[in-house]
Each structure stands twice: as structure tokens, then as C-alpha cells.
Amino acid sequence: MSRFGDFVSIVLRCTEVAISTFVHITYGVSLLSAALFADACELISSGSISKSATVTALEEAVGADSDATSENGVEAVRASTPIVEGHDDAPIVLVHGIFGFGKGKMGKISYWAGAEKRDDRILVPDLGPLTSIHDRARELFYFLKGGRVDYGLEHSRMCGHCRYGRVYESGHYKNWDELHPVHFVCHSTGAQVVRVLQQMLADKQFKGYEESTNADWILSLTSLSGVLNGSTRILLDGINPEDGRSLMVVSLLQVLRVGVVLYEWLDIPLLKSYYGFGFDHFDMSWRKIGLCGLVKSLLFETGPFASHDWIGPDLSIHSAIEQNRHLQTFPNTFYFSYATRMSRKFLGFTVPTSIMRIHPLLCIRAFQMCQWRHPTHAPLPYDGYRDEDWHDNDGALNTISMLYPAVPTPHPHCQLGPDYKDGQSLQPGMWYYTLIEGDHIFFILNRERAGVRFDHLYTSIFQRCRKQMRRLISPPRVQELL
């Protein structure tokens, strides 16, 4: 009977993985196809190749109009004109989440559903969709300041990748410092990326900037469905709940791992001009590692999945606990969090609020997360852990994770009251949180799903960045100048 039960369990697991894989691949292919189709239509209708990402990719493939490259062969990126200086004109930087993309990728598709067009001082970086939070934080710094991305000598050696990445010939906000801070608006994993970046700034971890960086370079952080305390979904997807790092043999993430390794190894310029997973610094192309290197990557001997230097482990509750132990909530930075939820209580059980309103990509996981039970063979992630606290979710993340950093100990927090519109006083060093009815991708990719709520959310966020935040304590250098 026990063997029969194990057999049934394996069959059900394989079936669930097959269905999840099909749904995710279908959605990904549809997005990529839409981007390719839009560029092809523009090329045909305009008769011009100057704006076509497809033609640009083909030119790059044969070496035409190539930019300067770093010694690691990574393409240099030419930055746009720097943002106007000044505290009141601080740029707003939109930081995407897992599987996301920034400006210049996916053709005409906007990850932010066009929200970046609602203000004339917005930057949209393109970071590694699956790279680790550490690596994305380093990339974000150099995107703004300019220069060659330096992942750090010790980290690079430990994780087995190149120390240097792509080159930003001119920073998108080169004058970024405590006198010219920035606002960050982050979706999903983007919130933790900026928190790690702020800690790096405070700890003087960027070579050549040890005398200048501090936490006051960031004026505000707004988290949209941010992963502040980890997620149980990543365990359902295949991260081992015993250590929060390794992969289970039969899982969606195993399928993802194989697909990513093959995609990076094939290194097709046309496809990577539209979408890449961000692992160029691992040198996974067939041109560099050959067939033997591919086999080693697939067998967990080399690459990001062997060293756990990718986003999956960073999303576990285990990782969030370690991060929250040393990531500070700084006294001169404003913090805001919008948590999403698509679940409710019904007859004592947590169930999805409405199947019709949850994106098909998230439906299966929404049900599973509502009924989550931590495996009995795995130790509890923290003292006081209760399964029921983690049942409310938006199909991708647990609602408890999105409110404010809470594990292992809560950071200063306060609910954003309904009277905020009438002038609620805002204080730095405090996580202001609010709850929104919606799934994890409600405010990205497809504006029509959110309707007027989309406009209201981003309008209020951008207006707050522009008009309603002033530091009560001036940075030391400002006081010296006064």
C-alpha cells in the first residue's frame, strides 16, 4: 500500500510539473512572439530598419555597428543623457522582478505597462531576470553611475563567474550621490535588490567609491508585491525546504534550469537581443565552453545552478531571514509597500477570491499556496512559524511577505491609513504598507487588467515622490555646505 501511495504521489507530481511547464512556456512564447510580431509589423509598415530590434540583432550577429566590448566580451551599453540634477528632480528608477525586463528588451512590450511614460524623469534598467539579488544589485549601481559592472572579487571566485560584466559607458544618472538621491519603485524581487543595494552603499562595498557612498543615496523605496520575507511558492516550484537552496529532482525549476542552460549555451543573438536570462558573466556560450561545458552545466558541476548564484534560492524564507538579519531600514529613507492578495476565508479555509480574476499563469499555485503545509521532515524556518500565516497570497507570493520585513524580527512599520490623502504625516525610517486586491502581475504588463486602479496607483506613487517627501535630517555634506 505504501509503494502504491508513493507511485500515485510521483504520478501526481509529474502531472503537476508537466501542466505548470506547459502553462509557463506557452505564456513566455506568446510574449516573445508578440514582441517579434510588433517589430516585424513596424518594419513592414515603415519600410525602415532603424527602429527594428530584429534587424539590429541581426546586425550585431554579423558584427555590424558593434559597440566597444569589455575584456570579457560583454557588449558595452551606451547610456542616455543624464537626468537633470537637483533634489526636487530626483529620478524614479523602476526595478523589475523575476523574469522581468527593462527598456530595450522585448521590442515594444513594456514590463511596466506604460507606467514609465507618466513622468519625464523615469529610468527603466534591464537587469538579469534570473541572476541573484547580489548580482542584480551590483548591475543596478553601475547602470546609474556608469562603468564596468564589478561583481566583487571574493563573490566572483566563490560563485565561479567573471568578476566583471557589461560596460555602461556613461551612467544614466552619473551624478548620483547623497546630494542627488533617487527614488526606487520595485516590483517583486526588485524590492530586495534595492534593499541589498542600499546596504552595499552603506557598507562602502563599491571599489573606487569607498569614500562617498552611504544609505542616503536612496531617498525612497516603493515595493509593489515585493519579496521581503521569502515565499512558499518557490518551495512548490522545486527549491528544497530543508536547506532553501538545492533543487528537488522532479520540479518546475528543474525544467527551467535545463531550458536556461540550453538557451544560454546556444547563445542566439537574435533571441538574446529580445530576452536574456542575465548569465553572460558565467560564460555559458558554446563558443567558450563547448559541448563538455554544456554537459558539466547540466550535471550541476559548473554554472549558476551549481553555485546557487541565481534568484531561486534568494526567494526562500531561509534566504530572507539571513538577508533581513543584516539589511537595515535606514533612518533617512522613506519606505512604502503595496501588498497584493487574491484569497479569502471560506468555511474556515483559505481559497482564491476569484479564478476569473487571477492570471492563468498563477492559478495552480494560488490554490496550492492557500493550502500550504510545511513538510514535517524539514525544520521550521523560524521560531513562531505557522502555516496559516502564509496562506493568503496573490498567486506568486504570500501576502505576509509583501507587507514589511518581518522575519526573524519586524522592522519599524505602520499601515498607510485612509486619511493619507488628507495629509497623513510621513516619516523616514518606517515601512508604510497597504493591501490591494489583485494578483502578482496586476500592475505590470497589461494595463487593461487593472483599469483605472493602474492609473491611480502610479499617479499617487509618482506624486508622492515629487511632492510629499522631504528628509527631516539633512545629510552631513548638506549641513557642511550650509
N, C-alpha and C positions, 0 to 999 in steps of 0.2 A: 504493500500500500504506500509505503514511504517512497519507493522508487517510482511508482506511478505518479505520486504527487509532485516529485521533483521533475519528472518528464513533462507534466502539464505546466508546471511553472516555467520551464525553459521554453516550451512552445509559445506560451502567452508572452513571455519576454521578447522572443524573436519576432512575434507578430507585431507587438507594440513598436519595436525598433524599426521594422520594415515600414509600417504606416507613417511613423514620425519622419523617417528618412525621405519617403516619397513626398510628404507634405512640404518639408523644408527645401528639398531640391526643386520641386515644382515652383515654389514661391521665388526662390533665388533665380532660377532660369527665366521666369516671367519678368522679373525686374531687369535683368541683364538684356533680355530680348527687347523690352520696351525702350531701353536706352539706345541700343543699336538701331532699332527701327526709327526712333525720333531723329537720330543723326543722319540716317540714310535718307529720310524724307526731306530733311533740310538741305542735304547735298543735292538731291534731285531738283527740288523746287527753286533753289537759289542759283544753281549752276556754279557755285563757288566752293572751293575746297578749304578756304581759310578758316572756317569755323567748325569743320567736321573733326570730331575726336577720332573717328575711324581712320580717316586719311592721315591725320597726324601720327597715329600709332603706326601706320604702315611706313611713313617716312622715317620714324625712329628705328623701325626694324631693319631698314637698309642703310641706316647711318646718316640720313639726310637731316640737315638743320639740327644736329645734336648739340646739346649744351655741354659745358665742361663737366667732367666727372671726377669724383674723388679717387684716391688710390685704390679703393675697394671696388671701383667700377660702378658706383651708385650714381644715378643721374642727379645732377645739380638742379635746384629749383630756383627759378627767378621770382623774387618777391615783388609784390605790388608797391605802390607808393606808400610810405609810412603814414599812419593816422596822424591827424592834427594833434599837436601837443596840448597839454593842459588837463588839470584835474576834472573840470566840468565836461571835457570832451573825451573822457576815458573810453577806449573801445570796448565793445562787448564781444567776447570770444565764445562761439558756440562749439562745444566739445561733444562729439558723437559717442555713442556707446558701442557695444559689441556688434560685430558685423556691419557697423556703420561706415560712412564715407563722407568726405568733405568736398569742398569746392574743387572742381577739376576732374572728378571721378563720376562714373555712371551717366555721362552725357548730360542731358537736360533734366534728369531727375534730381530733386532736392531732398536730401535726408530730412531737412527741417521744414519741408512742405512750403517753402517760400517765405518762412518767417524772417530769414536774413534780409529780405527786401524791405522790411518795415522800419529800418533805421539805416542811416547812411554811414554809420561808424561801426560796422559789424565785420568780424573776421571769422572765417569758417575753415579751420585747419583740417587736413586729411591725415589722420593718424592710423597706425596699424590696427585693423579691425579685430585681429586675434592676438596681437602681441601683448605681453604682460603689462600690468599697470606701471611698473617701474620704467619699462622701455618707452611707453607712451608718454609718461611724464617728461622724460628726457627729450623726446621728439618735440613736445609742445613748447618747451623752453626755447629751443633753437629755432622753431618756427617763428617765434616772436622776436627774439634777439638777433637771429642770424648766425651764420657759421655752420661748421660741420657738426652734426649730431654726435655727441660723445656719450656713450652708454656707461662709461666708467671702466677703468682697468680691472678692478677686482671683480665686479659683476660680470664683465665680459669673459674673463678667464673661467670663472665658476660655471657659467652657463654655456660656454663653448661657442661663442659667436664673435664676430668682428667688433672691435672696440668702437669703430666709427661707422656712421650711417650716411644718409644723404646730406647734401650741402645746400643751405639756404644762402645764396649769395648776398642777399640783403634782407634783414629781418622785416617782418610785416609790421612790427612795432618796435623799431630799433632803440627808441628812447625809453623803453620800459624800465621803470625803477620805482622807488617809493614816492617820488615826486610826480610820477606819471603812471599810476597804477591802472589795473584793468579789472573789468567785470567778467566773470565766467558764468555762462549758462550751460549746464551739463545735463545730458540725458544718460540714464542707466549707469554703465561703468565709468562714464566721463566724470562723474562726481568724485569717485575715489581717485581718479587720475589727477585731478586738480588738488585734492587734499594731499596726495603724496608729493606733488609738485611744490605746494606751499611749504611742506615740511622740509623738502630739499633746499628751498630758498632760505628758510630759517637756519638750517644746519650748514649753510655755505658749501654745498656739495658740487657746485659747478666750477670747474677749473678755469681760472682766469677772472672769476667774478667773486672770489672769496671775501674781498673787502667791501663788497657793495650789496649783495643780495640779503634780503630779510623778508619776513612774512608780510610786511606792509606793501609789498609789490602787488598784492591782490586786495582789491577794495571790497569785492563781494563775490560770493559763490551761491548760485541758484541751482538746486538739484531738482531735476524732473525725473521722477521714478528712479532715483539714484540707489545704487547698491551700497548702502552704508553699513550694513550688518551681515552681508552674505546672503545666500539664497539656498532653499532646499531644492529648487528646480535643478541646479547643477548636479545634485546627487541623483535625481531622477534621470538626468541625461547621461550619467555614467561616471562621475567622479566618485571615488571610493569614500564612503562615510567614515571609515576607520582612520584615514590619515588626511583626507581632504585634498589629495594631490594626484594619486595614481588613478588609472582608468580601469573600470570593470571590463571584462573581456567582451561581453555581449552588451553593447550600448550604442546610443546615438553618437556619442562623442568618439567612439572607435571608428565609426563610419566617416565622421567628419575628419578625423586625424588622417586616415588613408587618402581621402579626397584632397585635403590640403597639401599633403606631401607630394602627391602626383601633380597637382596644379602648379606648385612652386617648382617642381623638378622639370616639367615640360617648358615652363618659362616662355609662354607665347606672348610676344609684345602686344599684339592687338588686344587680347583679353586682359592683360595686366594694365593696359592703359585705361581700361574701364574699371577694373576692380582687381585689387591685390590684397593678400592677407597680411602684408607688412613684414614678412620674414626675410627681406633681402639681406639683412645683416648676418643671416645664418648661412649664406652662400649655398643654397639648396638647388640651384640650377644645374641641369645636366651638363652644361658647358664647364662647370667647375668640379662636380663630384662624380660625374659619370654614372654608370649602372651600379657599380659597387656601392657608391654613396647612397643611391636610392634604396638599395637593399638594407643598408645599415640604418637609414632613417625609418624604414618600415618596421624594422626589428627593434626599435627603441634604443639603438646604440648611439645615435647622434641626432642633433636637431632639437627644436624647442620642446617637443613632447618627451624627449629623453631627459632633458634637464628641468622640466616643469616650468620653463620660462615662457609661458603663454597665459592667456587670460583665464582659462578654465579653473586652475587651482586658486586663482585670485578671487573667484566668486564664491568660494565655500565659506561657511560660517567659521571654520577653523582659521582661514586666512584673515577674515575680517576681524576676528578677535586679536590676532597678532598685530594687525595694522592699527586698530583703534587704541592699542596699548601705548603706541608711541606717536600717533598722529594727533596733534593738538588742535583745539579750537582756539584761534588766536584772538586777542582782545580788541584788535583794531580792524577786524574783518567782519562784514555782515554775512550771515548765513541764512539761506531760505531753502525750504524743502517742500516739494509738492508730491505727496504720496498718492498713488492710484490704486483703486480697488474695484474688482468686478466679482464680488462674492457677498453672501449674506447668510444669516442663520435661518434655518428652516427645520422645524421639529427637532431642534437640538443638534442638527448637523450643519456644517458649512457647505454651501453649494454655490456654483456660479450664478450670478444675478440674472444674466440673460445670454443664452447661447447665440442669439442673433446679433448681439452687440459685441461679441468677442471675436477678434480676428481668427480666421480658420487656422492660422499658424500656431495659435495659442490654446485652442480648445481642449485638446487632450490633456495638456499639462495643467490647465485650470482645474479640471476635475481631480487630477492626481494630487495636486498641491493642497486642495481642500481636505483631502483625506490622509495627508502625510502622517506617517508614523516612523519615528527614528528607529533604525534597526536595533534589535535587542543585543546583537553581538558587538555593536560599536559603542564606545564610551560616549556619554553625553558631551556636547561641545562646550558647555559652560554650566556653572552652578546655577540652579534655579530654572534650567531649561524645561519648557513644557511644549508638547506638540501643538496644543490648541492655540498657542500664541502665534504660531506660524501658519495657520490655516488660511486666513484672509490673504488674497493675492490678486494680481492683475493678469495672470496667465503666464508671466515670466518671472516675477519677483514677489516675495512675500511683503505685504504691506508694512509689517513691523520693521522691515529692513530699510524702508524708504523714509521714515519719519525723521530720525536724527541718530547719530552714533550712540548706540545703547549697550553694546556688549564689548568687553565684560562689565564696564561701568558707564552709566549715562553721562553724556556731555551736557552742558547747560542748554536748556531748551524751553520753548514756550509756544503754545498754539497761537497761530495767527488768527486773531479774533475777528468777528464780523464787523467790528467798528473800525477796522484798519482803514477803510476807505474814508472814514471821517476824521482821520488824523491820528491813528494809533502810533505812539512814540516807538521808534525803532532804535535798538541799542546794538552796537557791535559785540562780538564775542558770544552771541546767543543764536541757537538754531530755532528759527521760526518755521513752524510746519503747519501744513493744512492738508486736508484729504479731498481728493477728487474722484468722482465716479467715472471710471474709464479703464481700458486695458493698457498694456505696456507700450503700445505703439500708437496710442490715440492722438498724440500731439506731434507726430512726425509722419513723413512720407505721404500721407493722404489727408489733406486739409478738409475734404468734404465729409469725412467721418466725424470730425469734431464740430464742424459748422461754426457758429458764432462764438462758441466757447474757445475755439482756437484763437480767434482774433482778440477776445477779451484777455486770455491768459498772457499772450505775448505782449499785448499793449500795456498791461499792468506791470509786467516784468521790466520792459524797456523804460517805461515812465519812471519806475522806482529807481532804476539805475541812473537815470538822468537827473531826477529832481529831488528824490526823497532820502538820499543817503549822504551824510557828511560825517567824517570822523570827528569824534569829540576830543581826541588827543592827537595833536599833530605829530608826525614822525620827527625824530631828533634832528634830522637835517633841515626840516622846515623851520623848527624852532631856532636853529642856529642862524638861518637866513633872516629870520625876523629880528 
